[in-house]
Amino acid sequence: MEWIWKDSNIKGNGRDIIYADEKFWFVHNSPCGIAYSNDLVNWSNVELDSTKISSTNNLAYGNSKFIVTGYSNDGSNTYIAVSDDGLTWDYKLINTGKDFSMTSNSCRFINNRFVFLTGWYNYNTVTGIRNYTVIQIYETIDGNNITKHEFRYDGPDNIASMDIAYGNGLYVIVGESGTILTSNNLTNWTRVSSGVNNKLVGVTYGRNIFVVTGANGTILTSEDGRSWIKQKSNTTSYLIRSRYGNGTFVAVGYNGTILTSINGIDWVEESDPFNTGTIYGLVFANNYYVLTCNRLSTTGNTPILYSQISRELTYSSDESLYVFDKNLNFLGVVDQFISLRWRRKYYEAGEFELIVAPYQNNINLLSKKDNIIIRQDYNEAALIDTIEFNDDGNNVQLKVSGNFLSYLTERRIIRKILNFKGSIIEGEKQLLREMTPLTDDFEIEPTSIDSDYVEFQCSYKNVYEYLCKLSKLSNVGFRIVPNIENKVYRFENFIGLNRSSQQSLNERYVFSTTHNNLEKSTYTDTLVDKCNYVLVGGAGEGTSRTLVEVKNGDYEGFDLFETFLDAKNESNNNLSSTEYKNVLETRGKEKLSDETKSIEFTAISNDYRTKWDLGDIVDVEIVDWNIKETLRITEVEETIENGTKSVYPTFGQPLAEKIKLD
């Protein structure tokens, strides 16, 4: 890795560093403050109240809040600092239960909450030997309502807490005397053997393993947080922090030590040509590793080191992939990958393709067909149905692909003749009731969504194909969603919001060249396949054949587009003449179609899933081409590759599409 050195021109000893609100932020003490920059070159500073927190050691961000912890000169009280913007700060007194100030050595935003650590000990005033130690663990969502948990250790060892991490459902605390504590709820803690007595200072989680760093070059790894293996670091330096991102672990500490590893086991020491000194802060964000160091002896400023990661692997806490078996039992997490293509569809099952390095963990999780992949905060889940190993002579890759869960219905057929009359959505549910169940744990969600009346005949058809046709006819989406807690699969209908200028109920959204939220546009408008008159031929021969005319207006000349639809396969058994003609009319209505308009472009992803989403109706304007359309978002494809995320929406007509039921 190539490191670049910068003088931040910020006075003080650099400590913790994070990335938030599109800026890098680091805290420093002597003097006490927080500095921020959006380019790693030009830094601005905000002073903090050193009477409340004199040693600002720790900084975290989440839920649109900043929190700073450290040590206070106020000998009787312990404070944290909370901010909405990183500029204006409130100081909150922590109820530690003690009338002396405590030092916080770690504050992290993990598992959707802030967790920070303090502690104290009781000792024999004559012998100076510790009687017991209490580690205090505080959690809060926003810095206001703070819950305290405690772990008490009876014994003489110094087990003061230094850092905390969370991964795979487990919290891990590390500290003095080789201390490691684990918990799955922050309340009940277990001390486990680390196998070492050295002080453990930092802990991180990535690539499905915990990595601990400490004094005398100590590095420990564990897959479950309970059994630990000591790794060779090839250094005796005091290692303060370790972090994981984009396929690389980095550990830093005294004497400008920088170690890197792609698996947490094999470590390489990076050279420090800048004689940086002690490195305290470490963060991976925005494709950069950034380090903060102790103050420069020449200027008293905090130096910054940064390196851009070139590995073609992508990591983000928001992009972790959670893997389950078909019984919805959790198997593990894939938190780094070479590329991901995730294509959501409104009228059909979506699809995905994932490429990863063939690490053993990835192979264990992904090389079994019918394992399920779930993304954080997404309703849809994907099913692995294809597994490929590729070796081009230089690199080996594992590629898995498949479809979203509603594609499971492709494995089913309707085994009898089904004549249906009613709402389109109820027709979908009737198909599901008639098919062989997917599993004993399959539920059909009731819905209040309205849909048009339809009459159709379905015999020996594929369930999935017919569901897609009914979805297009109703203009209502469908999906199968896993309920992990109850371990059931739920079929549900959903409908997008109307965000066009033609309504006033929802916040409006327009894709426009003037709004700078689209690029690389292609527009197509064609009369190919247009049809506004259908003659449907049913049962019978010659003059005895049943014929039905279907049209959507009175057209003539160039404006008339006719077609014939052979519907002899629609049986008239057990149907009256009127019922049979209604079935044929339904077939004809699905054949009607207007001219096809399509717009393709790359969308700016910031607004995706916040201001617009799959199924929504929006306005699209391309000013230079004099184009303005109101369309429904029928597909959204996300690609994440080489650290870059792109979003490609696909549009269709906002009203129900005319499709063929056969």
Steps between C-alpha positions, in 0.01 A plus 500: 500500500625847415454749783472876464600726789325831577528760773139570603604839645276416795668544840484202734554131546298311240278222628195318357386561141175418316320576173153656517282738301745478205789627715786359704496602868766451768514596866811634669606615844744762631304702390169316502306509172367331188626564146327423169586493130341382175830468311755388766700814425308800631383458859272712717486483878234522772603550864347275765448576869811364668345546845252227408718277280865592515635197317281445195610149411201336330261604223203319344217582261164338430127571486591856392685561829863554601624387843837577662632329814829515690615630835395804702690741724183520708609255768149412613308460172514311170368660181437419137454757221215465247443691176265496201748662262847466656512876555269574794536272801295411808671351804315228686583387852518121523352328803789266576392453863836635619611845610821497302581545133553190287700458183330367188743317275254411224182630340364318196181507294427129462184296451303821440591652836779691672694295754766656721706356785617620841589323822641515849655272758503446876829427674648432842636831623770324704635252248396687184366173357174514304198336658278522193454691173176628346478560124213727403345471155265777384267482201289771340323550170532878488698615806187579703365182653807319632494148641778378729619139521772371734739208516671432835819301532609387848875467502830687499550516122476832320232437234426862405308518171664653193278436194181331379380356167192319372467228240292196418262569791775532762654792692868467592685718754880490535716643777791471739663168595384325183136559594226404254130520589212388276126562501209475260287764677736743684351380831639153564877477455739205498876521543675270254863398477711698255810286557713811570567734792595802292283811502243480219423843360294477181244265345324502163276269299524431128497214253308305766785502753592708803853647505654623826816711532705579809831549673822333380362457149216276617246399235220252574228371269175315557207391287255471791643745758557214745794299368805715423815437297818705537643611165853607408521875459881510458513812718529584869330837469201596713208462259215741583239453230395265224231553239368312196385633165503417131662164549786621721566501874726778629657515848688804634677612814823628652809594301293568189428127466259411219411135431273370223333165437237368261390219731591607856757223519792594275628850581743725313662807655477816293794740501456841664728738312352796686609397851145569606515391863204350683189436290177518701215537251410270212201492266410352164250707303434628151763256365773647724678388812573811710722515811536770765819528699645664806597865461804607303786616719584779253156663461278348768253400228329165439646316199278298264592193297272360233509231235253420225412131479530358150377145575193423293295404802209693646401532863243707680307424816188589304586252223553190711329188363336269752480133404231256621410143415159416349361446851596862575776406742777762506831374358729804484591831339677590175630852559737539207466416136648573162170597340128480561215541252160522670205546262160564657183460290143616558307243295744209523758342727823695517841349438855533627861414425771505766875456443729441798849379573498125574580532870392197700230699677351611167512144366329366812220758479443531127574165340170340594203542267180633660687694766338839540668843487342795681618861481458737789177708480380329181166320484608259229726202552692302238537126444828349381438268206829513305857466628813553289873490574711686245880488465655712224855400591553805720195528722245257636149628559178354634185620323151423624176614342129443518160659537295655776274277709180551300671298226442193718150489350664417166543152648121452514219442248121515520403134474136552396272733304437811708217736398523822697279808534592782737768759575842450339679485835256241629573304182869496595418370844274232356788375284717474810232310690455251215871424450703247697622692808856631483550410865293439811613845615345701216246777561291715265475853634156665484499838325277806473635590155226527237526342156274465197250222436620219276374170362756246385549133443827339610586139431834325558692829495815601680404690816782755482434594137131550573573707812718732291222544244240577765740745666543693175124493444430645847804732511569367851833344595551173686779335694577224747659634818676293768394561859820402679362527852212260436679302228217527248475616138233762424346581162401866485378757250636855499446814299730794436424860590386760250771767521413673172389860450147370437436451873547690827484223761865383486828685466560550129807375320628574152799355319636787297816622336441832676492325839832323437362162608532310173767442240573293188141512376338301217140561387299275266144551368370240254174381341632145466257254664229766545146354496166676555260242345496126573278236343500201738413158359376241748357152466328377184566488127396720208184700554443312828817634657456734798645844414538799730612851402710699748614857441607801703358772275357571156799527267535499122762560234864501619379512860336155489723207611323164473594148603339157526535292815445126477348396834372153417690370800247678723251226578127580519426195714287580805466865388192680377520685167533834684769369736697355209487828307619682813801268514576571133455873555751488783748333266443771240543786749842368594605508136425872466812712525602857438819621336804406706700770674814422692755713681828363626759687702730482799337660802682686776468252786472740796119525473441130432275334759455830683330727244415239234478123493393200296138529384474878548350725232728794423555770239791472256622808315780528246489868416729500197284235330170666593392183683276488807335173603323366808610139543516220754834364622469132408859388562803627690842347447778575747860420419782527752842452348847637569361702788244677279124463527278570200120493476308438175121541509274363225161658427164385371157651455342612829171324422439127472681334212308297243634150506400158373340248732525152349 
